[in-house]
Amino acid sequence: MSAQEFRLPDVGEGLTEAEIVKWHVAAGDAVGINDVLVEIETAKSAVELPSPFAGTVTALLAEEGQTVAVGSPIVTIGEPDTKPTVLVGYGPSANGDARRRRAARTAEVEAPPRSPAHALAKPPVRKLAKDLGVDLTALAPSGPGGVVTRDDVLRHVDTGHGEAAKPERATRIPVKGVRKATAVAMSASAFTAPHVTEFLTVDVTRSVRLVDKLKTEPAFREHKVTMLLLVARALLTAAREFPEINSSWDAEAGEIVLHHEVNLGIAAATPRGLLVPNIKNAGALSLPALASALTGLVRTAREGKATPEDMSHGTITITNIGVFGVDAGTPILNPGEAAILCLGAVRRNPWEHKGRVALRWTTQLALSFDHRLVDGELGSKVLARIGQILADPEWQLILS
């Protein structure tokens, strides 16, 4: 049986490419069906790809860190006894023994005289010497054939020679994975949807008290209860009362799409970058179920386990910059959505309450919306309704 190619699949809607993050196999390894072959990173998530074949890995066709187009072959798998033929550096090769024998014979040859103008050294050693300010031609090589080794360089520095490495003036970081996807999406959103942002400062003292109360309730003890939970419920309530806020612009069809379900996105800062997984049909959840979904969603995203499905089909988003101690922002819309709500830090501030000035818990909300879909009146009503609920959450949630 000839070797079978495994091509990079489309693991998410609209995926065009992915980065090879880590190979879990090497050429010559035996694999079974569903054994993990490789971890890839797409624009939306990190995914482990299982093997669709059983046999022996004969070749890895892409390197770690390489971006590969969907449909491109990335590994070949043959019969268990198939001899591997691989890229350099990825496993055994047909002439590996011959190369080793030639190296052994070379070591027996008398070292040629070293030219004072040129020192023999491998690229990593040359880089080390450059970083440490060491002149390779000034060193006595100890390696086979008169090659300067890493130890020669370090020994030279330890004896007080060499110059301090000159600091780099700048660091260049490749743009790929989530960072690349975020850059493309945010640029497209910012220059496609006409953004409007409105602000509202709210007395959330009663919401703070309700959060403290819910933390002691048995139904919430297994979940993380924060102001974000009440903000999410307030937004879901407002979206039910003003369904136009939960919509999309279909330029190709020339239509406005009103979504019947609210897939609530939560912007999460993760080691991989900004991710926005969403809770499907969040408006149908009870408050305890919503708390559970929020806790699980954020944890999954931060652990790098969010699936492409978790990241797809969002209809409206919340971003919580208050956790960073920031009061307000003007968030950019998640592409394809009509609005995004920004929650600022909750702080104690002087506030007029019942005819007197007192210290109250306040926060600033910001609602950015696509002016093609949402006019100023609708955006203002939605933001005011959210603020009204947070100012008196127990009564307003009962009424809603």
Secondary structure, DSSP 4 states (H G I P E B T S, - for coil): ---EEEEPP--STT--EEEEEEES--TT-EE-TT-EEEEEE-SS-EEEEEPSS-EEEEEE-S-TT-EEETT-EEEEEE-TTPPP---TTSS--TTHHHHHHHHHHHHHSPPPPPPTT--EE-HHHHHHHHHHT--GGGS---SGGGEEPHHHHHHHHHTT-S-PPPPPS-------HHHHHHHHHHHHHHHHS-EEEEEEEEE-HHHHHHHHHHTTSGGGTTS---HHHHHHHHHHHHHHHSGGGSEEEETTTTEEEE-SS--EEE-EEETTEEE--EETTGGGS-HHHHHHHHHHHHHHHHTT---TTTTS---EEEEE-GGGT-----PPPPTT-SEEEEE---EEEEEEETTEEEEEEEEEEEEEEETTT--HHHHHHHHHHHHHHHHSHHHHHHH-
